[in-house]
Amino acid sequence: MSEHAFPEEQRAGLYRAIHERRDVRSQFRPDPIAPDVLARLLRAAHHAPSVGFMQPWDFIVIDSAATKQAMKALYERANADAAGRFEGERAALYRRLKLEGIVDSPINLCITCDRTRGGPHVLGRNTMLDADLFSTCLAVQNLWLAARAEGIGVGWVSIVDPAELATLLGLPDHVVPVAYLCLGYVSEFLARPELETAGWRSRLPLESLLHGNRWREPLDNAPLLDAVLGTEPSS
């Protein structure tokens, strides 16, 4: 054990947040989020790692009912198109799923990526040009885990045309929307992801995703495999 490791109780809290985080759609309550709590979540997001320390994110905090309704209209149009891509029982199941909580949640938050921040030559980004987008996703994850620790649910609304969303929010051309999130206190955190309980998909077993040194080469590390098989949480 490293001398830099957190105490056991703090480690347990971190792993609990990871395993109990949920994409919330149906359980939002209207209770407001106190400014100091929301500030903690935003501060956690802002402390995400980023390539070249470029910190490409901005945060648009949305509490306007009119903006939420306009976003809901964008979602409805995109969702109708998405529903038409499935057939039979899959299509019927898709139409039964609730996939957003835009007007149900007290706060909507759009996390964007400024692709010009840091100038034309960002340290570490010369060969992997989308690293700024990856960095912004890390800010999303930081916020999501902090929210779970605060008892706040987060739902990511990805069923929306990004160009229409950028127009709605008045984004300049060099700024792209990465995540449109719904935030709020919830009536419960489900024991398993909602799409899993609905029968849409199941969690893949971790051991089926492990490779050794090269793609599809077997992982020749029996102690690791034993540890993975012995500690995979049910959720």
Backbone bond lengths (Angstrom), bond angles and torsions (degrees), N, CA, C in turn:
res aa  C-N    CA-C-N  psi(-1)  N-CA   C-N-CA  omega(-1)  CA-C   N-CA-C  phi
1 M - - - 1.464 - - 1.526 109.43 -
2 S 1.311 117.04 130.62 1.450 121.64 179.80 1.522 110.88 -72.77
3 E 1.331 115.55 146.20 1.459 119.17 176.44 1.523 111.72 -68.93
4 H 1.346 116.45 -11.80 1.465 120.74 178.72 1.536 112.66 -91.79
5 A 1.325 117.51 -2.76 1.468 120.68 -178.89 1.523 110.47 -68.17
6 F 1.333 115.85 148.20 1.455 121.00 175.04 1.534 109.18 -68.80
7 P 1.327 117.56 157.10 1.470 119.88 171.55 1.528 110.14 -58.65
8 E 1.319 116.32 155.89 1.467 121.55 -173.52 1.522 112.65 -55.55
9 E 1.326 118.32 -41.80 1.465 121.04 -178.25 1.529 110.78 -63.53
10 Q 1.333 117.27 -39.66 1.460 120.34 179.41 1.528 111.15 -70.17
11 R 1.331 116.99 -38.24 1.468 119.47 176.06 1.516 110.33 -62.65
12 A 1.321 116.39 -41.38 1.467 120.34 -179.95 1.518 110.67 -62.56
13 G 1.337 116.99 -38.29 1.460 119.91 178.48 1.520 112.13 -64.74
14 L 1.337 116.62 -40.44 1.457 119.84 178.28 1.513 111.28 -63.15
15 Y 1.327 116.99 -48.73 1.461 119.60 -179.02 1.528 111.20 -66.79
16 R 1.324 117.52 -31.45 1.462 119.33 176.41 1.519 110.23 -64.04
17 A 1.325 117.18 -43.29 1.471 120.28 178.49 1.520 110.78 -60.83
18 I 1.331 116.90 -40.22 1.462 120.49 179.64 1.521 111.21 -63.85
19 H 1.314 116.67 -47.24 1.465 120.20 -173.94 1.526 113.23 -79.65
20 E 1.339 118.12 -23.43 1.460 120.39 -178.19 1.522 113.34 -102.03
21 R 1.335 117.59 -0.33 1.467 120.89 174.70 1.520 108.98 -61.98
22 R 1.323 116.46 138.16 1.457 120.50 -179.77 1.530 110.13 -135.14
23 D 1.322 115.83 151.77 1.458 121.71 171.92 1.525 105.86 -86.60
24 V 1.331 116.28 104.65 1.464 121.54 -169.57 1.522 110.29 -90.10
25 R 1.324 115.83 133.09 1.462 121.79 177.16 1.521 111.85 -127.34
26 S 1.341 116.53 -38.45 1.465 120.72 -165.81 1.527 114.75 -113.60
27 Q 1.307 118.79 -4.57 1.460 120.03 -169.48 1.528 114.30 -110.76
28 F 1.336 118.48 13.14 1.468 120.38 -176.01 1.520 112.04 -68.53
29 R 1.336 115.57 140.74 1.456 123.06 169.99 1.528 108.39 -105.79
30 P 1.335 119.08 157.06 1.465 121.00 -177.39 1.521 114.31 -79.83
31 D 1.330 118.26 -4.05 1.466 121.01 -177.08 1.529 111.15 -54.05
32 P 1.330 117.58 134.18 1.471 119.53 -179.78 1.526 111.44 -70.43
33 I 1.324 115.17 154.13 1.461 121.46 173.51 1.527 107.55 -93.54
34 A 1.315 117.05 123.81 1.457 121.22 -178.15 1.534 109.96 -61.81
35 P 1.338 117.64 143.83 1.461 120.30 -178.37 1.520 114.20 -54.71
36 D 1.350 118.06 -38.69 1.460 118.95 -178.72 1.517 111.56 -68.56
37 V 1.334 117.09 -32.58 1.470 119.90 177.43 1.523 110.13 -69.93
38 L 1.327 116.80 -46.16 1.457 120.02 178.82 1.528 110.29 -61.81
39 A 1.318 116.70 -37.24 1.469 119.98 177.80 1.523 111.04 -62.50
40 R 1.333 117.27 -38.41 1.470 119.69 177.92 1.522 111.00 -63.40
41 L 1.336 116.44 -40.48 1.468 119.86 179.37 1.534 110.39 -64.63
42 L 1.325 116.93 -44.12 1.458 120.51 -179.59 1.532 110.51 -66.16
43 R 1.310 116.29 -37.10 1.463 119.52 178.47 1.528 110.36 -66.37
44 A 1.324 116.85 -38.46 1.467 120.09 176.83 1.520 110.44 -62.73
45 A 1.335 116.47 -42.87 1.467 119.87 178.38 1.515 110.70 -62.53
46 H 1.321 116.62 -40.99 1.468 121.33 -177.00 1.531 112.09 -69.40
47 H 1.328 117.60 -16.26 1.457 121.08 177.71 1.531 112.67 -95.07
48 A 1.310 116.92 17.80 1.471 120.31 174.93 1.525 110.01 -70.83
49 P 1.326 117.22 154.95 1.468 119.35 173.57 1.522 110.31 -71.72
50 S 1.335 116.29 151.59 1.463 119.69 177.62 1.526 109.16 -148.08
51 V 1.317 115.71 146.53 1.455 120.98 -179.59 1.525 109.67 -60.90
52 G 1.328 115.78 131.89 1.454 120.65 -179.84 1.513 113.95 59.90
53 F 1.335 117.28 16.60 1.472 123.23 -176.57 1.530 110.15 53.42
54 M 1.355 116.16 36.46 1.463 119.70 -175.94 1.527 113.19 -78.28
55 Q 1.346 117.53 -20.04 1.465 121.71 176.98 1.530 110.67 47.51
56 P 1.334 117.57 64.80 1.464 120.45 -169.84 1.521 114.85 -78.29
57 W 1.313 117.45 -0.97 1.464 120.87 -172.14 1.531 113.43 -85.65
58 D 1.327 114.95 151.30 1.463 124.13 163.49 1.520 106.69 -132.69
59 F 1.326 115.89 160.96 1.460 121.06 -174.97 1.531 109.41 -127.16
60 I 1.319 116.87 117.21 1.463 121.92 177.23 1.524 107.45 -101.55
61 V 1.317 116.68 109.18 1.467 122.88 -178.68 1.523 108.13 -88.66
62 I 1.315 116.12 121.15 1.473 121.89 -172.37 1.529 109.70 -116.95
63 D 1.329 115.68 114.91 1.471 120.16 173.55 1.526 111.58 -126.38
64 S 1.327 116.28 7.83 1.458 121.67 178.74 1.527 110.17 -78.55
65 A 1.332 115.88 125.83 1.462 120.09 178.14 1.525 110.91 -62.25
66 A 1.323 117.40 -35.68 1.461 120.84 -179.26 1.522 110.94 -66.53
67 T 1.320 116.73 -42.03 1.465 119.55 179.20 1.519 110.40 -67.03
68 K 1.319 116.53 -39.84 1.465 119.64 177.53 1.529 110.87 -61.57
69 Q 1.312 116.97 -43.55 1.464 120.21 179.85 1.525 110.94 -64.25
70 A 1.334 116.90 -38.28 1.458 119.93 177.88 1.521 110.64 -66.16
71 M 1.333 116.70 -39.31 1.458 120.51 176.76 1.526 110.70 -65.85
72 K 1.322 116.16 -39.09 1.469 120.69 178.34 1.529 110.14 -60.54
73 A 1.330 117.23 -38.59 1.465 120.58 178.52 1.527 110.95 -65.57
74 L 1.334 116.92 -39.63 1.472 120.06 176.17 1.528 110.43 -62.19
75 Y 1.331 115.20 -43.68 1.466 119.68 178.34 1.526 111.71 -61.37
76 E 1.320 117.52 -46.47 1.464 121.24 -177.10 1.532 110.60 -58.57
77 R 1.329 116.53 -41.02 1.461 120.16 -179.96 1.534 110.84 -66.70
78 A 1.325 116.50 -45.61 1.459 119.94 179.93 1.526 111.42 -67.94
79 N 1.319 117.16 -35.35 1.463 120.67 -179.18 1.522 111.31 -69.08
80 A 1.314 117.45 -37.74 1.461 120.19 177.25 1.527 110.23 -62.28
81 D 1.314 116.36 -39.47 1.464 120.10 177.22 1.518 111.06 -66.39
82 A 1.331 116.26 -42.44 1.467 120.10 -179.60 1.521 111.38 -64.31
83 A 1.327 117.15 -38.82 1.462 120.77 -178.98 1.524 111.43 -61.41
84 G 1.325 116.67 -31.92 1.457 120.27 -179.84 1.509 114.53 -71.86
85 R 1.324 117.38 -6.75 1.460 120.93 -179.29 1.523 112.78 -87.39
86 F 1.333 116.53 -7.06 1.457 120.95 -179.93 1.523 109.69 -112.23
87 E 1.322 115.84 158.45 1.458 120.90 -177.48 1.523 110.53 -129.91
88 G 1.311 115.39 158.42 1.461 122.07 171.98 1.513 113.23 59.83
89 E 1.354 115.62 -137.22 1.457 121.11 -176.75 1.524 111.66 -62.95
90 R 1.339 115.95 -32.96 1.458 119.64 179.31 1.535 110.36 -63.96
91 A 1.315 116.59 -41.31 1.459 121.05 178.30 1.524 110.94 -65.22
92 A 1.331 116.38 -40.98 1.466 120.15 179.32 1.519 110.78 -64.72
93 L 1.344 116.37 -41.42 1.460 119.99 178.44 1.519 110.10 -65.08
94 Y 1.315 117.25 -42.23 1.465 120.38 179.72 1.521 110.68 -57.42
95 R 1.309 116.97 -44.49 1.468 120.22 -177.02 1.521 112.44 -68.64
96 R 1.331 117.10 -20.21 1.465 119.69 178.01 1.532 112.07 -83.84
97 L 1.319 117.50 -17.78 1.457 120.94 -175.97 1.533 110.71 -74.86
98 K 1.318 116.16 137.59 1.466 120.94 170.05 1.520 106.55 -94.05
99 L 1.314 117.22 117.72 1.457 121.10 -168.94 1.527 113.44 -114.45
100 E 1.320 117.84 12.44 1.461 120.15 178.06 1.523 110.14 -160.70
101 G 1.344 114.07 160.46 1.462 120.61 175.18 1.516 110.39 -134.79
102 I 1.326 115.75 41.30 1.465 121.68 -170.10 1.530 112.58 -58.31
103 V 1.321 117.17 -51.89 1.466 119.21 -178.23 1.526 111.85 -90.06
104 D 1.329 117.60 -13.42 1.465 120.66 -179.98 1.523 111.94 -79.57
105 S 1.322 117.23 -28.24 1.463 121.19 -175.85 1.530 110.35 -89.97
106 P 1.325 117.59 144.12 1.474 119.62 -177.58 1.529 113.61 -70.23
107 I 1.319 117.37 -28.76 1.453 121.39 -178.31 1.527 109.84 -127.64
108 N 1.317 116.64 131.85 1.460 122.23 166.07 1.520 106.66 -107.63
109 L 1.312 116.26 147.59 1.459 120.91 -177.21 1.520 108.58 -139.68
110 C 1.310 116.37 124.45 1.458 120.37 174.47 1.525 108.43 -106.10
111 I 1.320 115.92 122.22 1.462 121.69 176.58 1.520 107.34 -101.89
112 T 1.328 115.59 122.23 1.458 121.42 -174.42 1.519 111.00 -111.62
113 C 1.331 115.33 169.67 1.462 122.19 177.38 1.520 109.01 -126.56
114 D 1.331 116.13 119.30 1.458 122.07 174.65 1.525 107.38 -88.20
115 R 1.320 116.87 105.19 1.454 122.02 -172.24 1.530 112.87 -76.55
116 T 1.341 117.42 -3.42 1.461 120.86 177.90 1.524 112.57 -105.58
117 R 1.318 117.08 -5.42 1.462 118.89 -174.61 1.534 110.04 -65.02
118 G 1.303 115.37 136.20 1.453 119.99 -178.40 1.510 113.72 92.11
119 G 1.338 117.41 -3.00 1.453 120.57 177.29 1.510 113.39 89.38
120 P 1.338 117.46 -176.93 1.469 120.99 -173.98 1.523 114.48 -73.79
121 H 1.335 118.06 -17.72 1.466 120.65 -177.80 1.529 108.68 -128.70
122 V 1.318 115.17 90.54 1.461 120.99 179.60 1.518 108.78 -88.90
123 L 1.317 116.51 130.81 1.458 121.69 179.22 1.529 110.31 -53.38
124 G 1.340 116.67 125.47 1.454 121.55 176.12 1.508 115.29 85.74
125 R 1.355 117.67 2.71 1.455 119.47 -174.97 1.531 112.63 -116.16
126 N 1.312 118.13 6.52 1.459 120.52 -175.66 1.519 113.16 -66.48
127 T 1.322 117.85 -32.56 1.466 120.86 -176.75 1.519 112.86 -105.69
128 M 1.323 117.93 -26.93 1.465 121.70 179.28 1.524 107.38 -115.09
129 L 1.336 115.29 85.92 1.458 120.92 -167.85 1.525 113.40 -69.78
130 D 1.327 117.60 -21.00 1.466 120.22 -179.87 1.523 112.79 -89.71
131 A 1.321 117.62 10.33 1.460 120.05 -179.22 1.520 111.74 -62.58
132 D 1.340 117.43 -24.83 1.461 119.11 175.88 1.529 111.34 -67.29
133 L 1.330 116.56 -36.98 1.466 120.79 176.19 1.527 110.73 -67.64
134 F 1.345 115.41 -41.17 1.466 119.09 177.59 1.530 109.79 -61.12
135 S 1.335 116.16 -41.63 1.460 120.34 179.95 1.522 110.85 -60.62
136 T 1.327 116.98 -41.58 1.461 120.67 179.64 1.526 111.00 -63.69
137 C 1.320 116.33 -36.77 1.471 119.30 176.68 1.525 111.39 -63.71
138 L 1.334 117.33 -31.92 1.461 119.80 176.60 1.526 110.67 -66.72
139 A 1.332 117.10 -34.67 1.466 120.30 175.12 1.527 110.44 -63.87
140 V 1.336 116.11 -39.42 1.469 120.76 176.56 1.529 109.91 -60.11
141 Q 1.320 116.43 -47.06 1.468 120.24 -178.08 1.526 111.06 -64.15
142 N 1.326 117.61 -42.37 1.466 119.82 176.97 1.520 110.84 -56.34
143 L 1.330 116.17 -47.65 1.458 120.58 -179.45 1.528 110.89 -62.28
144 W 1.326 116.42 -41.23 1.460 121.28 -176.88 1.528 111.47 -63.39
145 L 1.333 116.30 -43.63 1.464 119.79 -179.49 1.521 110.87 -70.07
146 A 1.335 116.94 -40.50 1.465 119.52 176.65 1.522 110.69 -62.22
147 A 1.336 116.64 -39.18 1.463 120.59 178.88 1.525 110.86 -61.79
148 R 1.333 116.65 -42.67 1.471 119.17 179.38 1.517 110.36 -61.94
149 A 1.328 117.29 -39.94 1.460 120.46 178.84 1.527 111.27 -64.40
150 E 1.330 117.07 -28.28 1.468 122.00 178.88 1.526 112.15 -87.77
151 G 1.337 117.97 -1.79 1.460 121.01 -177.42 1.510 113.36 78.33
152 I 1.337 116.46 22.43 1.462 122.22 -178.71 1.524 109.12 -108.30
153 G 1.320 115.73 133.87 1.457 121.21 178.29 1.512 111.39 -87.33
154 V 1.326 115.71 151.28 1.459 122.83 177.86 1.527 108.28 -132.53
155 G 1.321 116.38 135.31 1.458 121.43 174.71 1.516 109.64 -127.61
156 W 1.327 116.59 129.73 1.462 122.52 -178.78 1.529 108.16 -94.80
157 V 1.339 116.29 119.66 1.461 121.58 178.25 1.531 107.86 -97.37
158 S 1.332 116.17 101.87 1.462 120.80 -178.89 1.526 112.16 -103.69
159 I 1.332 116.59 -6.09 1.460 120.28 -178.67 1.530 108.09 -89.51
160 V 1.313 114.72 77.87 1.459 121.92 -178.93 1.515 107.51 -163.10
161 D 1.318 116.74 144.37 1.454 120.41 177.76 1.530 108.88 -74.32
162 P 1.339 118.13 120.96 1.470 119.51 -175.46 1.518 113.54 -62.17
163 A 1.321 118.09 -33.32 1.468 119.83 178.77 1.525 110.21 -66.79
164 E 1.337 117.36 -41.92 1.465 120.45 177.83 1.526 110.93 -65.60
165 L 1.331 116.09 -38.24 1.465 119.75 178.17 1.527 110.44 -64.97
166 A 1.336 117.11 -42.07 1.462 120.92 178.49 1.527 111.05 -61.09
167 T 1.320 116.37 -39.72 1.466 120.30 178.15 1.521 110.76 -66.02
168 L 1.333 116.57 -43.99 1.465 120.83 -179.96 1.526 111.38 -58.10
169 L 1.321 116.39 -40.45 1.461 120.79 -174.98 1.534 112.64 -93.53
170 G 1.335 117.22 -0.11 1.454 120.26 177.10 1.511 114.29 69.41
171 L 1.330 117.84 35.04 1.459 120.86 -177.88 1.526 110.99 -75.28
172 P 1.318 118.04 139.89 1.472 119.90 172.82 1.526 110.27 -69.64
173 D 1.323 116.87 165.51 1.465 121.07 -172.84 1.525 113.13 -61.66
174 H 1.325 118.09 -30.67 1.467 120.14 -175.78 1.529 112.93 -87.21
175 V 1.322 116.77 1.89 1.463 121.48 178.80 1.526 108.68 -113.87
176 V 1.328 116.55 127.63 1.465 120.40 -178.36 1.525 110.11 -116.93
177 P 1.334 117.58 143.44 1.467 119.94 175.54 1.525 109.90 -76.84
178 V 1.305 116.35 128.02 1.470 121.08 179.43 1.516 111.17 -102.39
179 A 1.327 117.32 -45.34 1.464 120.11 -176.78 1.524 110.19 -141.03
180 Y 1.334 115.92 126.18 1.465 121.20 171.28 1.520 106.18 -105.20
181 L 1.331 116.37 114.71 1.457 121.71 -170.79 1.523 111.45 -116.06
182 C 1.316 115.98 144.66 1.461 123.55 172.15 1.529 107.29 -105.61
183 L 1.326 117.49 128.97 1.454 122.51 -177.00 1.515 110.46 -124.00
184 G 1.343 115.67 138.71 1.456 119.62 175.49 1.509 112.07 176.36
185 Y 1.305 115.51 161.42 1.460 119.65 172.44 1.531 108.53 -67.72
186 V 1.321 115.78 154.48 1.460 120.17 -172.62 1.522 111.12 -128.55
187 S 1.317 115.10 158.90 1.464 119.96 176.75 1.526 111.31 -73.62
188 E 1.327 116.50 -26.64 1.468 121.33 177.86 1.520 108.96 -167.14
189 F 1.334 115.01 157.78 1.458 121.72 166.77 1.523 106.40 -104.63
190 L 1.311 116.45 120.91 1.455 120.19 -175.71 1.525 111.11 -64.19
191 A 1.337 115.36 148.75 1.459 120.32 -179.17 1.529 111.52 -65.32
192 R 1.335 116.29 -31.73 1.466 121.06 178.54 1.527 108.82 -131.93
193 P 1.325 117.89 158.42 1.463 119.56 177.23 1.519 111.79 -54.13
194 E 1.323 115.50 142.92 1.469 120.89 -174.30 1.530 112.10 -61.72
195 L 1.327 117.34 -37.62 1.463 119.40 179.26 1.522 111.55 -67.98
196 E 1.318 116.18 -28.25 1.461 119.51 177.40 1.524 110.67 -72.51
197 T 1.328 117.91 -45.67 1.460 120.16 -179.86 1.526 111.10 -67.51
198 A 1.338 117.37 -27.31 1.463 120.69 178.43 1.519 112.45 -79.11
199 G 1.332 117.28 -9.77 1.451 120.38 178.59 1.520 114.24 88.37
200 W 1.354 116.79 15.95 1.465 119.00 -179.07 1.528 111.08 -77.27
201 R 1.325 116.70 -50.70 1.465 122.33 176.52 1.514 108.98 -150.79
202 S 1.343 115.83 158.29 1.456 121.50 175.25 1.522 109.38 -112.57
203 R 1.321 116.19 158.83 1.457 119.83 177.19 1.522 110.23 -68.47
204 L 1.309 116.78 131.77 1.460 121.19 178.24 1.527 109.59 -72.69
205 P 1.323 118.60 141.56 1.465 119.94 176.87 1.526 110.46 -68.56
206 L 1.319 116.58 132.38 1.458 121.35 -176.50 1.522 111.89 -57.36
207 E 1.340 116.60 -38.80 1.466 118.85 -176.58 1.517 112.75 -62.39
208 S 1.344 117.61 -24.32 1.466 120.47 179.15 1.520 111.97 -78.18
209 L 1.332 117.29 -7.82 1.458 121.95 -176.03 1.524 112.57 -109.59
210 L 1.323 116.84 4.10 1.464 121.16 -177.63 1.523 110.85 -94.61
211 H 1.328 116.11 138.08 1.459 123.03 178.64 1.526 108.20 -129.10
212 G 1.318 117.03 156.29 1.452 120.73 179.37 1.514 111.96 -112.17
213 N 1.312 117.01 108.36 1.467 124.68 174.50 1.527 114.61 69.88
214 R 1.322 118.92 -39.26 1.456 122.34 177.82 1.521 109.46 -139.55
215 W 1.335 116.83 160.26 1.461 122.32 -179.19 1.526 110.90 -56.52
216 R 1.324 115.08 129.07 1.458 124.50 177.30 1.521 114.38 66.49
217 E 1.333 116.97 8.97 1.460 119.23 170.58 1.530 107.76 -81.51
218 P 1.324 118.56 138.47 1.465 119.71 -178.35 1.526 111.72 -63.91
219 L 1.307 115.56 146.09 1.456 121.83 178.01 1.523 108.31 -81.96
220 D 1.314 115.94 106.70 1.466 121.25 -176.60 1.530 109.29 -91.11
221 N 1.308 114.56 64.95 1.465 120.80 -178.32 1.523 107.43 -146.69
222 A 1.326 115.34 82.45 1.459 120.94 -174.98 1.529 113.00 -59.50
223 P 1.342 119.43 -41.77 1.475 117.99 178.83 1.530 112.83 -60.15
224 L 1.340 116.54 -39.78 1.458 118.93 178.56 1.516 110.72 -65.83
225 L 1.326 117.31 -45.15 1.462 119.98 179.61 1.525 111.09 -60.98
226 D 1.334 116.72 -41.44 1.462 120.14 177.83 1.524 110.62 -61.85
227 A 1.353 116.46 -40.26 1.464 119.85 -179.37 1.521 110.73 -67.60
228 V 1.325 116.50 -40.13 1.475 120.42 178.86 1.525 110.11 -63.86
229 L 1.305 117.28 -45.74 1.461 120.79 -178.19 1.524 111.44 -67.59
230 G 1.332 116.63 -25.30 1.449 118.81 -175.41 1.510 114.45 -91.95
231 T 1.357 118.07 -10.66 1.465 118.57 -172.63 1.518 113.46 -126.41
232 E 1.326 119.46 3.40 1.470 120.22 -178.59 1.530 109.62 -64.44
233 P 1.343 119.30 120.04 1.460 121.21 179.95 1.528 111.28 -69.27
234 S 1.325 116.15 150.90 1.461 120.51 -178.21 1.509 111.95 -67.48
235 S 1.347 118.40 -26.91 1.463 121.30 -177.80 1.513 111.51 -89.99
